[in-house]
Amino acid sequence: MLVVVKIGSTSLTGDRGDVDAGAIDMLCGQVAAVREAGHEAIVVTSGAVTSGLAILSEAGSLSGAGRPDDPEMLQAASAVGQSRLMGVYETLLRRRSLVCGQVLLTYGDFVQRSRYLNARRTFEHLLRLGVVPVVNENDAVADEEIRFGDNDRLAALVGNMLGADLLVLLTDTAGLLEQSPHLAGEATLIEEVVEIDHEIEMLADGSASEAGTGGMVSKLAAAKIASWSGVRVVIAAAGREQVVMDAVAMKPGVGTIIHPRPRRQRIGARKLWIAFALPSLGRIAVDDGARDALVLRGGSLLLAGVLSAQGSFDAGDAVEITNARGEVFAKGLARLDASSLRAQAGRQRMDIARAMPREAVHRDDLVIVD
């Protein structure tokens, strides 16, 4: 079994943002237990930015209170904190006779096929060598416009890339709760989810922590990515004893277990990225005939079926596709910019200039998300 374990900033840094070696030691012990049980493990870790900010503040290089908003400052903090973070992982895994290898990924490693294949080969070779890959987004160089935004999605995409069996998302709550713990003293844990639907998504608490960039909303989005690619997911408390091995064993009460989709409903990595990772910069409304062509027959979205286009987007940007009532049922990459699409909406093939694409969204760039 291949297990991907993601841990967030709030679970592995202290109140001042410094690396909590005790929390990482607990995680490394569980990674060792997974390996001793005959499984492979990959760790996706946050904490570089938070740790770097603490180091810079202690050194007097950072002025002001609170987390800065300046992207360049956050990138610099990541560069400083990443080495400290990896040093702790390296030391604590080595105590358990395990070797770790740092893997820093960016958006392009998933959307450019040559880089995707190279990243996958690197992971596979590390695992063959018995190395524990420790993964983070390369925040020091990632473009703010095309970064993952949180490591939950990154972990899900890594799981999809490598055909993982289990994704464990560690957090500061017991799992997905029936209501936010911030609003109620006690909330009931939802132990099992067969499918992430709108009702389940409404239960998520979207408020991010001060230290991290994610929340339960991002964990459910990551869980949907994993589920759609055939990976079982467990959302559980990082502080629970033996949480990872309990997740491997599917022990009742370990957290929220989210089942993978049936094989016939799964989609590949590129379409997963389009569906769940790329921000939508506009909306295209289509008529009922176009909707049926997309949903029932797996066709492309032709200009003839477009009713309207909203937003400001360029060719290649992600857009949501709605029916005439504004209900989103698909997402894809536009083949025309917004103004051109509005000008060509509803036109039949013979009325479209020869140099103009016939499709508003090609089926290879389109995902049904309803």
SVG drawing of the C-alpha trace seen along z (x, -y; Angstrom):
<svg xmlns="http://www.w3.org/2000/svg" viewBox="-33 -47 53 53">
<polyline fill="none" stroke="black" stroke-width="0.4" points="0.0,0.0 1.2,-3.5 0.2,-6.1 0.4,-9.8 0.2,-11.8 -0.3,-15.5 0.2,-17.6 -0.5,-21.4 1.2,-24.3 -1.0,-24.5 -0.2,-20.9 3.6,-21.2 4.5,-24.7 4.3,-26.3 2.5,-29.4 5.4,-31.6 5.6,-29.8 8.7,-27.9 9.0,-24.2 7.5,-21.9 10.0,-19.1 7.7,-17.0 4.9,-17.1 7.2,-16.1 8.8,-13.4 5.3,-11.9 4.6,-12.0 8.0,-10.4 7.3,-7.6 4.0,-6.9 5.8,-6.9 8.3,-4.4 5.4,-2.2 3.8,-2.3 7.2,-1.3 7.6,1.5 4.2,2.8 5.4,3.2 3.8,0.1 5.4,-2.9 4.9,-6.4 5.1,-9.9 4.9,-13.0 3.4,-16.3 4.4,-19.0 3.5,-22.6 5.3,-24.9 8.1,-26.4 6.6,-29.9 5.5,-30.0 8.8,-28.7 10.7,-31.1 8.7,-34.1 9.5,-33.0 13.3,-32.8 13.3,-36.2 11.4,-37.8 13.8,-36.3 16.7,-37.6 15.2,-41.1 14.8,-41.0 11.0,-41.2 9.2,-44.2 5.5,-44.5 3.0,-42.1 1.0,-39.4 1.5,-37.5 2.7,-39.8 0.7,-39.9 3.7,-40.7 4.2,-37.8 7.9,-38.5 8.3,-38.4 6.4,-35.1 8.6,-33.6 11.7,-34.8 10.3,-33.3 9.7,-30.0 13.3,-29.9 14.5,-30.4 12.1,-28.1 12.3,-25.2 15.9,-24.3 15.0,-24.4 11.9,-22.2 13.8,-19.6 16.6,-19.5 14.1,-18.5 12.6,-15.8 16.0,-14.5 17.2,-14.2 14.1,-12.5 13.7,-10.1 17.4,-9.2 16.9,-8.3 14.5,-5.6 17.1,-4.4 15.0,-6.1 16.4,-8.4 14.3,-11.3 14.4,-13.1 13.1,-16.6 10.7,-17.1 9.6,-20.6 6.8,-20.9 5.1,-23.7 2.0,-24.0 4.0,-23.3 5.0,-19.8 1.4,-18.8 0.3,-20.5 3.4,-20.1 3.5,-16.4 7.3,-16.1 7.7,-17.6 4.9,-15.5 6.5,-12.3 9.8,-13.3 8.4,-14.1 6.6,-10.7 9.8,-8.9 11.7,-10.7 9.1,-9.7 9.1,-6.1 12.9,-5.9 13.0,-7.4 10.5,-4.8 12.4,-1.9 15.5,-3.1 13.5,-3.0 13.6,-6.8 10.7,-8.7 9.9,-11.6 9.0,-14.8 7.1,-17.1 6.2,-20.8 5.1,-23.4 8.1,-25.4 6.8,-28.6 10.1,-30.4 9.7,-30.5 6.0,-29.7 4.1,-32.4 1.3,-33.7 -1.2,-33.4 -0.6,-29.7 0.3,-28.2 -1.5,-25.4 -2.6,-27.7 -2.6,-24.9 -0.9,-21.6 -4.1,-19.6 -4.6,-19.9 -0.9,-19.2 -1.2,-16.0 -4.2,-14.8 -2.5,-15.4 0.6,-13.6 -1.6,-10.7 -3.2,-10.7 0.2,-10.9 1.5,-7.8 -1.7,-5.8 -1.7,-6.0 -4.0,-3.7 -4.6,-6.1 -4.4,-9.9 -4.4,-10.9 -5.1,-14.6 -4.1,-15.5 -5.7,-18.5 -6.5,-20.0 -10.0,-18.5 -11.2,-14.9 -12.4,-15.1 -15.4,-16.5 -18.0,-17.5 -21.7,-18.0 -21.3,-21.6 -18.3,-23.9 -16.5,-23.4 -16.1,-27.2 -19.9,-27.5 -20.7,-24.7 -19.0,-23.2 -19.5,-19.7 -20.0,-18.5 -20.6,-15.0 -17.9,-13.4 -19.0,-12.2 -17.2,-8.9 -17.9,-7.9 -18.7,-9.7 -19.6,-7.7 -19.7,-10.8 -18.9,-14.4 -22.0,-16.2 -23.2,-19.8 -24.7,-18.9 -21.4,-17.6 -19.5,-20.6 -21.9,-22.9 -20.7,-21.3 -17.1,-22.4 -15.8,-25.3 -14.2,-27.6 -12.2,-29.7 -8.5,-29.3 -6.2,-29.3 -3.8,-32.2 -0.8,-29.9 -2.0,-28.0 -3.8,-28.6 -6.3,-25.8 -9.3,-24.7 -12.0,-22.0 -13.1,-23.5 -9.7,-22.8 -9.6,-19.4 -12.9,-18.4 -11.7,-19.8 -8.6,-17.7 -10.6,-14.7 -12.8,-15.1 -9.7,-15.1 -8.5,-12.0 -11.8,-10.2 -12.3,-11.0 -8.9,-9.4 -9.6,-6.3 -7.8,-7.1 -9.4,-6.5 -9.1,-9.5 -9.1,-9.9 -9.4,-13.3 -8.2,-13.0 -6.6,-14.7 -2.8,-15.1 -2.6,-14.7 -4.3,-11.3 -2.0,-8.4 -1.2,-6.1 -3.6,-8.0 -1.9,-7.0 -1.8,-3.2 -5.4,-3.4 -6.3,-5.1 -4.5,-2.3 -6.5,0.3 -9.7,-1.8 -10.3,-1.7 -13.7,-3.0 -13.6,-6.5 -10.2,-7.3 -11.7,-10.3 -13.8,-10.9 -13.3,-8.1 -14.1,-9.2 -14.5,-6.4 -13.1,-6.4 -15.4,-6.7 -16.2,-3.6 -13.6,-2.9 -15.9,-3.9 -16.3,-7.4 -12.7,-8.3 -10.8,-10.9 -7.1,-11.5 -4.7,-13.9 -5.0,-16.7 -8.7,-16.8 -8.6,-16.7 -6.4,-19.8 -8.9,-21.6 -11.8,-20.6 -10.5,-21.3 -7.3,-23.3 -7.5,-26.0 -9.5,-29.1 -12.5,-29.9 -12.2,-33.3 -15.6,-33.3 -18.9,-31.4 -20.4,-30.2 -24.1,-29.5 -25.3,-26.9 -28.6,-25.7 -30.2,-22.3 -29.0,-20.7 -25.4,-21.7 -25.7,-20.4 -26.9,-17.0 -24.1,-16.9 -21.6,-17.4 -23.1,-15.2 -24.7,-12.4 -22.5,-12.1 -19.1,-13.4 -18.9,-16.0 -17.2,-19.4 -19.0,-22.7 -19.7,-24.2 -20.2,-27.9 -23.7,-27.2 -24.8,-26.1 -23.4,-29.1 -26.0,-31.5 -23.8,-34.0 -20.3,-34.4 -19.6,-36.3 -16.3,-37.4 -12.9,-38.5 -10.8,-35.6 -8.3,-34.7 -8.1,-31.7 -6.7,-28.8 -8.3,-30.1 -10.6,-27.9 -14.3,-28.7 -17.4,-27.2 -20.2,-26.0 -23.8,-26.4 -27.2,-25.6 -29.7,-28.3 -30.6,-28.6 -27.1,-29.4 -26.4,-26.0 -22.8,-24.8 -22.4,-21.3 -19.0,-21.4 -15.7,-23.2 -13.1,-23.5 -10.5,-25.6 -11.9,-28.2 -10.6,-28.2 -11.5,-31.9 -11.2,-35.0 -14.3,-36.4 -15.0,-39.2 -14.5,-36.9 -16.7,-34.2 -19.5,-36.8 -19.2,-37.9 -19.4,-34.4 -22.0,-32.9 -24.8,-31.0 -23.3,-31.1 -23.6,-28.0 -20.5,-26.5 -21.0,-28.1 -21.2,-31.6 -17.9,-31.3 -14.7,-32.6 -12.3,-29.9 -9.5,-30.9 -11.9,-30.9 -12.2,-27.7 -15.6,-26.0 -15.5,-24.9 -15.8,-27.2 -14.4,-24.3 -12.9,-21.2 -13.9,-17.9 -10.3,-17.1 -10.2,-20.2 -13.7,-19.7 -14.8,-17.9 -18.4,-17.2 -18.5,-18.2 -22.2,-17.9"/>
</svg>
